[in-house]
Amino acid sequence: MHLEWLHALLALMLGLWFGYVTERMGSALPSLAAHVINNSMFTLLTATVGTVTAFAPNVGLAVGSGVIFALCVAFVTRRRAPVAS
């Protein structure tokens, strides 16, 4: 359903990240949970606030998302990969 070029590009990057997390963590559960949370937050935001078109709220959302993503990267990269048996 990501047919518009920007959403398709973002979905591709997020999919690559989820794949890396799945490999690194040894489970698809963290990626699955992140996908559900992402979709739920988007649905709640658009249902309660509507589409965010103003510049300032979009910058705030981008900065907040960037901080959360950086924390996730730090957590995943510092965790030891599971040992294959």
MIDOSE-1310 file (N, C-alpha, C; in nm, 2 decimals, decimal comma, always signed):
residues 85
mhle	+0,08/-0,12/+0,00/+0,00/+0,00/+0,00/+0,09/+0,13/+0,00; +0,22/+0,11/-0,01/+0,31/+0,23/-0,01/+0,34/+0,26/-0,15; +0,24/+0,32/-0,22/+0,26/+0,34/-0,36/+0,32/+0,48/-0,40; +0,30/+0,57/-0,31/+0,36/+0,71/-0,33/+0,51/+0,70/-0,31
wlha	+0,59/+0,76/-0,39/+0,74/+0,74/-0,39/+0,80/+0,77/-0,25; +0,76/+0,87/-0,18/+0,82/+0,90/-0,05/+0,79/+0,79/+0,05; +0,66/+0,75/+0,05/+0,62/+0,65/+0,15/+0,69/+0,52/+0,11; +0,70/+0,49/-0,02/+0,77/+0,37/-0,06/+0,91/+0,37/-0,02
llal	+0,98/+0,48/-0,03/+1,12/+0,49/+0,01/+1,14/+0,47/+0,16; +1,05/+0,54/+0,24/+1,05/+0,53/+0,38/+1,02/+0,39/+0,43; +0,92/+0,32/+0,36/+0,89/+0,18/+0,40/+1,00/+0,09/+0,36; +1,08/+0,11/+0,25/+1,19/+0,03/+0,22/+1,30/+0,05/+0,33
mlgl	+1,33/+0,17/+0,37/+1,43/+0,19/+0,47/+1,39/+0,13/+0,60; +1,27/+0,14/+0,64/+1,22/+0,08/+0,76/+1,22/-0,07/+0,75; +1,19/-0,12/+0,64/+1,19/-0,27/+0,62/+1,33/-0,32/+0,63; +1,43/-0,25/+0,57/+1,57/-0,29/+0,59/+1,61/-0,29/+0,74
wfgy	+1,57/-0,18/+0,81/+1,60/-0,17/+0,95/+1,54/-0,29/+1,03; +1,41/-0,32/+1,00/+1,34/-0,43/+1,07/+1,41/-0,56/+1,04; +1,46/-0,58/+0,92/+1,53/-0,70/+0,89/+1,66/-0,71/+0,96; +1,73/-0,60/+0,98/+1,86/-0,60/+1,05/+1,83/-0,63/+1,20
vter	+1,73/-0,57/+1,25/+1,69/-0,59/+1,40/+1,65/-0,74/+1,42; +1,58/-0,79/+1,32/+1,54/-0,93/+1,33/+1,66/-1,02/+1,34; +1,75/-1,00/+1,25/+1,88/-1,08/+1,24/+1,96/-1,06/+1,37; +1,97/-0,94/+1,41/+2,06/-0,90/+1,53/+2,00/-0,96/+1,66
mgsa	+1,87/-0,95/+1,67/+1,80/-0,99/+1,80/+1,77/-1,14/+1,80; +1,77/-1,20/+1,68/+1,74/-1,34/+1,67/+1,59/-1,37/+1,68; +1,51/-1,27/+1,66/+1,36/-1,29/+1,67/+1,30/-1,18/+1,59; +1,18/-1,21/+1,53/+1,10/-1,11/+1,46/+1,01/-1,03/+1,55
lpsl	+1,00/-1,07/+1,68/+0,91/-1,01/+1,77/+0,94/-0,86/+1,79; +1,07/-0,81/+1,81/+1,09/-0,67/+1,82/+1,05/-0,59/+1,70; +1,08/-0,64/+1,58/+1,04/-0,57/+1,46/+0,88/-0,57/+1,44; +0,82/-0,68/+1,47/+0,68/-0,69/+1,47/+0,61/-0,59/+1,56
aahv	+0,66/-0,58/+1,68/+0,61/-0,49/+1,78/+0,63/-0,34/+1,74; +0,75/-0,31/+1,68/+0,78/-0,18/+1,63/+0,68/-0,14/+1,52; +0,66/-0,23/+1,43/+0,57/-0,21/+1,32/+0,42/-0,18/+1,37; +0,38/-0,26/+1,46/+0,24/-0,24/+1,52/+0,24/-0,10/+1,59
inns	+0,34/-0,07/+1,67/+0,34/+0,06/+1,74/+0,34/+0,17/+1,64; +0,42/+0,16/+1,54/+0,43/+0,27/+1,43/+0,29/+0,29/+1,37; +0,23/+0,18/+1,33/+0,10/+0,20/+1,26/-0,01/+0,25/+1,36; +0,00/+0,20/+1,48/-0,10/+0,25/+1,58/-0,08/+0,39/+1,61
mftl	+0,04/+0,44/+1,63/+0,06/+0,58/+1,66/+0,02/+0,67/+1,54; +0,05/+0,63/+1,42/+0,00/+0,70/+1,30/-0,15/+0,71/+1,30; -0,22/+0,60/+1,32/-0,36/+0,59/+1,32/-0,42/+0,68/+1,43; -0,37/+0,68/+1,55/-0,42/+0,76/+1,66/-0,39/+0,91/+1,63
ltat	-0,27/+0,94/+1,57/-0,24/+1,08/+1,54/-0,34/+1,14/+1,44; -0,36/+1,06/+1,33/-0,45/+1,11/+1,23/-0,59/+1,11/+1,27; -0,63/+1,02/+1,36/-0,77/+1,02/+1,40/-0,80/+1,13/+1,50; -0,70/+1,17/+1,58/-0,73/+1,27/+1,68/-0,69/+1,41/+1,64
vgtv	-0,58/+1,42/+1,57/-0,53/+1,55/+1,53/-0,57/+1,58/+1,38; -0,57/+1,48/+1,30/-0,59/+1,50/+1,16/-0,45/+1,49/+1,09; -0,45/+1,52/+0,96/-0,32/+1,52/+0,89/-0,24/+1,64/+0,93; -0,11/+1,61/+0,96/-0,02/+1,72/+1,01/+0,04/+1,78/+0,88
tafa	+0,00/+1,90/+0,85/+0,06/+1,96/+0,73/+0,15/+2,08/+0,76; +0,14/+2,14/+0,88/+0,22/+2,25/+0,92/+0,36/+2,21/+0,93; +0,45/+2,31/+0,91/+0,60/+2,28/+0,91/+0,65/+2,25/+1,06; +0,61/+2,33/+1,15/+0,66/+2,31/+1,29/+0,62/+2,18/+1,35
pnvg	+0,50/+2,13/+1,34/+0,47/+2,00/+1,40/+0,54/+1,89/+1,33; +0,56/+1,90/+1,20/+0,64/+1,80/+1,13/+0,78/+1,79/+1,17; +0,84/+1,91/+1,19/+0,98/+1,91/+1,24/+0,98/+1,85/+1,38; +0,89/+1,88/+1,47/+0,88/+1,82/+1,60/+0,87/+1,67/+1,60
lavg	+0,78/+1,62/+1,51/+0,77/+1,48/+1,49/+0,89/+1,41/+1,44; +0,96/+1,48/+1,34/+1,08/+1,43/+1,29/+1,19/+1,42/+1,39; +1,21/+1,52/+1,47/+1,31/+1,53/+1,57/+1,28/+1,42/+1,68; +1,16/+1,41/+1,72/+1,12/+1,31/+1,82/+1,15/+1,17/+1,77
sgvi	+1,11/+1,14/+1,65/+1,13/+1,01/+1,59/+1,28/+0,98/+1,57; +1,35/+1,09/+1,54/+1,50/+1,07/+1,52/+1,57/+1,03/+1,65; +1,52/+1,09/+1,76/+1,58/+1,06/+1,89/+1,54/+0,92/+1,93; +1,42/+0,88/+1,91/+1,38/+0,74/+1,94/+1,45/+0,64/+1,86
falc	+1,47/+0,67/+1,73/+1,54/+0,58/+1,64/+1,69/+0,57/+1,69; +1,75/+0,68/+1,72/+1,89/+0,68/+1,77/+1,90/+0,59/+1,89; +1,81/+0,60/+1,99/+1,81/+0,51/+2,11/+1,80/+0,37/+2,07; +1,71/+0,34/+1,97/+1,69/+0,20/+1,93/+1,82/+0,15/+1,86
vafv	+1,88/+0,23/+1,78/+2,01/+0,19/+1,72/+2,11/+0,16/+1,82; +2,12/+0,24/+1,92/+2,22/+0,22/+2,03/+2,19/+0,09/+2,10; +2,07/+0,06/+2,13/+2,03/-0,06/+2,20/+2,07/-0,18/+2,12; +2,03/-0,18/+1,99/+2,04/-0,30/+1,91/+2,19/-0,32/+1,88
trrr	+2,27/-0,22/+1,85/+2,41/-0,24/+1,81/+2,49/-0,28/+1,94; +2,45/-0,24/+2,05/+2,53/-0,28/+2,17/+2,50/-0,42/+2,22; +2,38/-0,47/+2,18/+2,34/-0,60/+2,23/+2,42/-0,71/+2,15; +2,46/-0,81/+2,21/+2,53/-0,92/+2,14/+2,44/-1,00/+2,06
apva	+2,48/-1,04/+1,94/+2,40/-1,12/+1,86/+2,38/-1,26/+1,92; +2,27/-1,32/+1,90/+2,25/-1,46/+1,96/+2,34/-1,56/+1,89; +2,39/-1,65/+1,97/+2,48/-1,76/+1,91/+2,39/-1,86/+1,85; +2,42/-1,90/+1,72/+2,35/-2,00/+1,65/+2,38/-2,14/+1,71
s	+2,28/-2,22/+1,73/+2,31/-2,35/+1,78/+2,31/-2,46/+1,68
